[in-house]
Amino acid sequence: MRPTESLAEVLRVLGGFLIVDFTQNLSAQAVQLVRAHGLRGADAVHLASALHLSKRLRLRRFHFATSDDAQADAARAEGLRVLSPGA
């Protein structure tokens, strides 16, 4: 595969993702998730981003994907439906 083909494939895949800005509000929510559920920093930011999107997009069937049990438990406790690959 040539580099231009690789770049085109990466851009095609990334087109299916939503980017969430890391704001002070998102940071504060991540800190709350760390305190409430004992999550690691990156896991808390991931979950805070998902909670922000589910609220902003008003999705009733928002699914959160993770293979981390603690993160999955926290997401369920926060009201998200969880997809656990390999579970």
Secondary structure, DSSP 4 states (H G I P E B T S, - for coil): --HHHHHHHHHHHHTT-------HHHHHHHHHHHHHH---HHHHHHHHHHHHHHHHTT-TT-EEE-S-HHHHHHHHHTT-EEE-TT-
